[in-house]
Amino acid sequence: MILLNCPNCGPRNVQEFRFGGEHNPRPAAPLAVDNAEWTDYLFLKANKLGVQKEWWYHRAGCRLWFLAERHTQSNQVLKTYCWTARPNREGETCVE
């Protein structure tokens, strides 16, 4: 069984989660971005070998979207964390 550590609920079976794709920050000035850059942002993925930052959703638990850093070759999750501000039980910040 593969475990994924939810920042709110702790370690859970990976089947409780939904993969949300690679983390790809939105352009800082969206109105200044041309069509080619928007196409790259929306449709092209890095799909790199190594550590990748990804979105995950705890669908069978607290329904939290969070970020995980996972090595794409070994499938080892190095760390998971929340992406914005609300304190959780360990004092870290989370959002529902």
CNS distance restraints for C-alpha pairs under 8 A (distance, minus, plus):
assign (resid   1 and name CA) (resid  13 and name CA) 6.68 0.50 0.50
assign (resid   1 and name CA) (resid  14 and name CA) 7.79 0.50 0.50
assign (resid   2 and name CA) (resid  13 and name CA) 5.96 0.50 0.50
assign (resid   2 and name CA) (resid  14 and name CA) 5.68 0.50 0.50
assign (resid   3 and name CA) (resid  11 and name CA) 5.88 0.50 0.50
assign (resid   3 and name CA) (resid  12 and name CA) 5.29 0.50 0.50
assign (resid   3 and name CA) (resid  13 and name CA) 4.72 0.50 0.50
assign (resid   3 and name CA) (resid  14 and name CA) 5.37 0.50 0.50
assign (resid   4 and name CA) (resid  11 and name CA) 5.43 0.50 0.50
assign (resid   4 and name CA) (resid  12 and name CA) 5.47 0.50 0.50
assign (resid   4 and name CA) (resid  13 and name CA) 6.27 0.50 0.50
assign (resid   4 and name CA) (resid  14 and name CA) 5.44 0.50 0.50
assign (resid   4 and name CA) (resid  77 and name CA) 7.29 0.50 0.50
assign (resid   5 and name CA) (resid   9 and name CA) 7.56 0.50 0.50
assign (resid   5 and name CA) (resid  10 and name CA) 5.01 0.50 0.50
assign (resid   5 and name CA) (resid  11 and name CA) 3.98 0.50 0.50
assign (resid   5 and name CA) (resid  12 and name CA) 6.13 0.50 0.50
assign (resid   5 and name CA) (resid  79 and name CA) 7.91 0.50 0.50
assign (resid   5 and name CA) (resid  80 and name CA) 6.42 0.50 0.50
assign (resid   6 and name CA) (resid  10 and name CA) 4.85 0.50 0.50
assign (resid   6 and name CA) (resid  11 and name CA) 6.00 0.50 0.50
assign (resid   6 and name CA) (resid  12 and name CA) 7.05 0.50 0.50
assign (resid   6 and name CA) (resid  58 and name CA) 7.21 0.50 0.50
assign (resid   6 and name CA) (resid  66 and name CA) 7.80 0.50 0.50
assign (resid   6 and name CA) (resid  80 and name CA) 6.93 0.50 0.50
assign (resid   6 and name CA) (resid  81 and name CA) 7.84 0.50 0.50
assign (resid   7 and name CA) (resid  66 and name CA) 7.57 0.50 0.50
assign (resid   7 and name CA) (resid  80 and name CA) 6.54 0.50 0.50
assign (resid   7 and name CA) (resid  81 and name CA) 5.71 0.50 0.50
assign (resid   7 and name CA) (resid  82 and name CA) 6.52 0.50 0.50
assign (resid   7 and name CA) (resid  88 and name CA) 7.74 0.50 0.50
assign (resid   7 and name CA) (resid  94 and name CA) 7.49 0.50 0.50
assign (resid   8 and name CA) (resid  62 and name CA) 7.27 0.50 0.50
assign (resid   8 and name CA) (resid  64 and name CA) 7.88 0.50 0.50
assign (resid   8 and name CA) (resid  88 and name CA) 6.15 0.50 0.50
assign (resid   8 and name CA) (resid  89 and name CA) 6.99 0.50 0.50
assign (resid   8 and name CA) (resid  94 and name CA) 7.51 0.50 0.50
assign (resid   9 and name CA) (resid  61 and name CA) 7.56 0.50 0.50
assign (resid   9 and name CA) (resid  62 and name CA) 7.18 0.50 0.50
assign (resid  12 and name CA) (resid  16 and name CA) 7.05 0.50 0.50
assign (resid  13 and name CA) (resid  17 and name CA) 7.93 0.50 0.50
assign (resid  16 and name CA) (resid  58 and name CA) 6.15 0.50 0.50
assign (resid  16 and name CA) (resid  59 and name CA) 6.05 0.50 0.50
assign (resid  16 and name CA) (resid  60 and name CA) 4.92 0.50 0.50
assign (resid  16 and name CA) (resid  61 and name CA) 7.07 0.50 0.50
assign (resid  17 and name CA) (resid  56 and name CA) 6.59 0.50 0.50
assign (resid  17 and name CA) (resid  57 and name CA) 5.41 0.50 0.50
assign (resid  17 and name CA) (resid  58 and name CA) 4.54 0.50 0.50
assign (resid  17 and name CA) (resid  59 and name CA) 5.41 0.50 0.50
assign (resid  17 and name CA) (resid  60 and name CA) 6.74 0.50 0.50
assign (resid  18 and name CA) (resid  56 and name CA) 5.76 0.50 0.50
assign (resid  18 and name CA) (resid  57 and name CA) 5.06 0.50 0.50
assign (resid  18 and name CA) (resid  58 and name CA) 6.56 0.50 0.50
assign (resid  18 and name CA) (resid  59 and name CA) 6.49 0.50 0.50
assign (resid  19 and name CA) (resid  54 and name CA) 7.80 0.50 0.50
assign (resid  19 and name CA) (resid  55 and name CA) 6.35 0.50 0.50
assign (resid  19 and name CA) (resid  56 and name CA) 4.80 0.50 0.50
assign (resid  19 and name CA) (resid  57 and name CA) 6.52 0.50 0.50
assign (resid  20 and name CA) (resid  54 and name CA) 6.95 0.50 0.50
assign (resid  20 and name CA) (resid  55 and name CA) 4.66 0.50 0.50
assign (resid  20 and name CA) (resid  56 and name CA) 5.15 0.50 0.50
assign (resid  20 and name CA) (resid  57 and name CA) 6.79 0.50 0.50
assign (resid  21 and name CA) (resid  54 and name CA) 5.64 0.50 0.50
assign (resid  21 and name CA) (resid  55 and name CA) 5.56 0.50 0.50
assign (resid  21 and name CA) (resid  56 and name CA) 7.62 0.50 0.50
assign (resid  22 and name CA) (resid  45 and name CA) 7.25 0.50 0.50
assign (resid  22 and name CA) (resid  52 and name CA) 7.21 0.50 0.50
assign (resid  22 and name CA) (resid  53 and name CA) 6.10 0.50 0.50
assign (resid  22 and name CA) (resid  54 and name CA) 4.35 0.50 0.50
assign (resid  22 and name CA) (resid  55 and name CA) 6.22 0.50 0.50
assign (resid  23 and name CA) (resid  53 and name CA) 5.49 0.50 0.50
assign (resid  23 and name CA) (resid  54 and name CA) 4.81 0.50 0.50
assign (resid  23 and name CA) (resid  55 and name CA) 5.94 0.50 0.50
assign (resid  23 and name CA) (resid  67 and name CA) 7.75 0.50 0.50
assign (resid  24 and name CA) (resid  41 and name CA) 7.29 0.50 0.50
assign (resid  26 and name CA) (resid  30 and name CA) 7.74 0.50 0.50
assign (resid  26 and name CA) (resid  41 and name CA) 7.45 0.50 0.50
assign (resid  27 and name CA) (resid  33 and name CA) 7.45 0.50 0.50
assign (resid  27 and name CA) (resid  41 and name CA) 7.98 0.50 0.50
assign (resid  29 and name CA) (resid  33 and name CA) 6.76 0.50 0.50
assign (resid  33 and name CA) (resid  37 and name CA) 6.11 0.50 0.50
assign (resid  33 and name CA) (resid  38 and name CA) 6.64 0.50 0.50
assign (resid  34 and name CA) (resid  38 and name CA) 6.41 0.50 0.50
assign (resid  35 and name CA) (resid  39 and name CA) 6.10 0.50 0.50
assign (resid  36 and name CA) (resid  40 and name CA) 6.33 0.50 0.50
assign (resid  37 and name CA) (resid  41 and name CA) 6.18 0.50 0.50
assign (resid  38 and name CA) (resid  42 and name CA) 6.04 0.50 0.50
assign (resid  39 and name CA) (resid  43 and name CA) 5.79 0.50 0.50
assign (resid  39 and name CA) (resid  44 and name CA) 7.34 0.50 0.50
assign (resid  40 and name CA) (resid  44 and name CA) 4.99 0.50 0.50
assign (resid  48 and name CA) (resid  52 and name CA) 7.32 0.50 0.50
assign (resid  48 and name CA) (resid  72 and name CA) 7.51 0.50 0.50
assign (resid  49 and name CA) (resid  71 and name CA) 7.51 0.50 0.50
assign (resid  49 and name CA) (resid  72 and name CA) 5.70 0.50 0.50
assign (resid  49 and name CA) (resid  73 and name CA) 6.34 0.50 0.50
assign (resid  50 and name CA) (resid  70 and name CA) 7.93 0.50 0.50
assign (resid  50 and name CA) (resid  71 and name CA) 5.00 0.50 0.50
assign (resid  50 and name CA) (resid  72 and name CA) 5.40 0.50 0.50
assign (resid  50 and name CA) (resid  73 and name CA) 6.46 0.50 0.50
assign (resid  51 and name CA) (resid  69 and name CA) 6.23 0.50 0.50
assign (resid  51 and name CA) (resid  70 and name CA) 5.32 0.50 0.50
assign (resid  51 and name CA) (resid  71 and name CA) 4.12 0.50 0.50
assign (resid  51 and name CA) (resid  72 and name CA) 6.23 0.50 0.50
assign (resid  52 and name CA) (resid  69 and name CA) 5.49 0.50 0.50
assign (resid  52 and name CA) (resid  70 and name CA) 5.43 0.50 0.50
assign (resid  52 and name CA) (resid  71 and name CA) 6.16 0.50 0.50
assign (resid  52 and name CA) (resid  72 and name CA) 6.84 0.50 0.50
assign (resid  53 and name CA) (resid  67 and name CA) 6.64 0.50 0.50
assign (resid  53 and name CA) (resid  68 and name CA) 5.69 0.50 0.50
assign (resid  53 and name CA) (resid  69 and name CA) 4.49 0.50 0.50
assign (resid  53 and name CA) (resid  70 and name CA) 6.52 0.50 0.50
assign (resid  54 and name CA) (resid  67 and name CA) 5.51 0.50 0.50
assign (resid  54 and name CA) (resid  68 and name CA) 5.29 0.50 0.50
assign (resid  54 and name CA) (resid  69 and name CA) 6.30 0.50 0.50
assign (resid  54 and name CA) (resid  70 and name CA) 7.38 0.50 0.50
assign (resid  55 and name CA) (resid  65 and name CA) 6.80 0.50 0.50
assign (resid  55 and name CA) (resid  66 and name CA) 5.83 0.50 0.50
assign (resid  55 and name CA) (resid  67 and name CA) 4.80 0.50 0.50
assign (resid  55 and name CA) (resid  68 and name CA) 6.47 0.50 0.50
assign (resid  56 and name CA) (resid  65 and name CA) 5.68 0.50 0.50
assign (resid  56 and name CA) (resid  66 and name CA) 5.48 0.50 0.50
assign (resid  56 and name CA) (resid  67 and name CA) 6.09 0.50 0.50
assign (resid  56 and name CA) (resid  68 and name CA) 6.97 0.50 0.50
assign (resid  57 and name CA) (resid  63 and name CA) 6.31 0.50 0.50
assign (resid  57 and name CA) (resid  64 and name CA) 5.65 0.50 0.50
assign (resid  57 and name CA) (resid  65 and name CA) 4.45 0.50 0.50
assign (resid  57 and name CA) (resid  66 and name CA) 6.46 0.50 0.50
assign (resid  58 and name CA) (resid  62 and name CA) 6.07 0.50 0.50
assign (resid  58 and name CA) (resid  63 and name CA) 4.76 0.50 0.50
assign (resid  58 and name CA) (resid  64 and name CA) 5.39 0.50 0.50
assign (resid  58 and name CA) (resid  65 and name CA) 6.63 0.50 0.50
assign (resid  59 and name CA) (resid  63 and name CA) 5.01 0.50 0.50
assign (resid  59 and name CA) (resid  64 and name CA) 7.58 0.50 0.50
assign (resid  62 and name CA) (resid  96 and name CA) 7.49 0.50 0.50
assign (resid  63 and name CA) (resid  96 and name CA) 6.52 0.50 0.50
assign (resid  64 and name CA) (resid  95 and name CA) 6.71 0.50 0.50
assign (resid  64 and name CA) (resid  96 and name CA) 4.89 0.50 0.50
assign (resid  65 and name CA) (resid  82 and name CA) 7.58 0.50 0.50
assign (resid  65 and name CA) (resid  95 and name CA) 7.64 0.50 0.50
assign (resid  65 and name CA) (resid  96 and name CA) 7.06 0.50 0.50
assign (resid  66 and name CA) (resid  80 and name CA) 7.15 0.50 0.50
assign (resid  66 and name CA) (resid  81 and name CA) 5.99 0.50 0.50
assign (resid  66 and name CA) (resid  82 and name CA) 4.84 0.50 0.50
assign (resid  66 and name CA) (resid  83 and name CA) 6.04 0.50 0.50
assign (resid  67 and name CA) (resid  80 and name CA) 5.65 0.50 0.50
assign (resid  67 and name CA) (resid  81 and name CA) 5.45 0.50 0.50
assign (resid  67 and name CA) (resid  82 and name CA) 6.10 0.50 0.50
assign (resid  67 and name CA) (resid  83 and name CA) 6.59 0.50 0.50
assign (resid  68 and name CA) (resid  77 and name CA) 6.81 0.50 0.50
assign (resid  68 and name CA) (resid  78 and name CA) 7.49 0.50 0.50
assign (resid  68 and name CA) (resid  79 and name CA) 5.71 0.50 0.50
assign (resid  68 and name CA) (resid  80 and name CA) 4.19 0.50 0.50
assign (resid  68 and name CA) (resid  81 and name CA) 6.43 0.50 0.50
assign (resid  69 and name CA) (resid  77 and name CA) 5.84 0.50 0.50
assign (resid  69 and name CA) (resid  78 and name CA) 5.52 0.50 0.50
assign (resid  69 and name CA) (resid  79 and name CA) 5.44 0.50 0.50
assign (resid  69 and name CA) (resid  80 and name CA) 6.39 0.50 0.50
assign (resid  70 and name CA) (resid  75 and name CA) 6.17 0.50 0.50
assign (resid  70 and name CA) (resid  76 and name CA) 5.60 0.50 0.50
assign (resid  70 and name CA) (resid  77 and name CA) 4.21 0.50 0.50
assign (resid  70 and name CA) (resid  78 and name CA) 5.71 0.50 0.50
assign (resid  70 and name CA) (resid  79 and name CA) 7.45 0.50 0.50
assign (resid  71 and name CA) (resid  75 and name CA) 5.24 0.50 0.50
assign (resid  71 and name CA) (resid  76 and name CA) 5.39 0.50 0.50
assign (resid  71 and name CA) (resid  77 and name CA) 6.43 0.50 0.50
assign (resid  71 and name CA) (resid  78 and name CA) 7.39 0.50 0.50
assign (resid  72 and name CA) (resid  76 and name CA) 7.58 0.50 0.50
assign (resid  81 and name CA) (resid  94 and name CA) 7.98 0.50 0.50
assign (resid  82 and name CA) (resid  92 and name CA) 7.74 0.50 0.50
assign (resid  82 and name CA) (resid  93 and name CA) 6.05 0.50 0.50
assign (resid  82 and name CA) (resid  94 and name CA) 4.85 0.50 0.50
assign (resid  82 and name CA) (resid  95 and name CA) 7.07 0.50 0.50
assign (resid  83 and name CA) (resid  93 and name CA) 7.60 0.50 0.50
assign (resid  83 and name CA) (resid  94 and name CA) 6.63 0.50 0.50
assign (resid  83 and name CA) (resid  95 and name CA) 7.47 0.50 0.50
assign (resid  84 and name CA) (resid  93 and name CA) 6.27 0.50 0.50
assign (resid  84 and name CA) (resid  94 and name CA) 5.77 0.50 0.50
assign (resid  84 and name CA) (resid  95 and name CA) 6.10 0.50 0.50
assign (resid  85 and name CA) (resid  93 and name CA) 4.75 0.50 0.50
assign (resid  85 and name CA) (resid  94 and name CA) 5.41 0.50 0.50
assign (resid  85 and name CA) (resid  95 and name CA) 6.20 0.50 0.50
assign (resid  86 and name CA) (resid  92 and name CA) 7.62 0.50 0.50
assign (resid  86 and name CA) (resid  93 and name CA) 4.50 0.50 0.50
assign (resid  86 and name CA) (resid  94 and name CA) 4.62 0.50 0.50
assign (resid  86 and name CA) (resid  95 and name CA) 5.61 0.50 0.50
assign (resid  87 and name CA) (resid  91 and name CA) 5.20 0.50 0.50
assign (resid  87 and name CA) (resid  92 and name CA) 5.25 0.50 0.50
assign (resid  87 and name CA) (resid  93 and name CA) 4.22 0.50 0.50
assign (resid  87 and name CA) (resid  94 and name CA) 5.83 0.50 0.50
assign (resid  88 and name CA) (resid  92 and name CA) 5.49 0.50 0.50
assign (resid  88 and name CA) (resid  93 and name CA) 5.81 0.50 0.50
assign (resid  88 and name CA) (resid  94 and name CA) 6.03 0.50 0.50
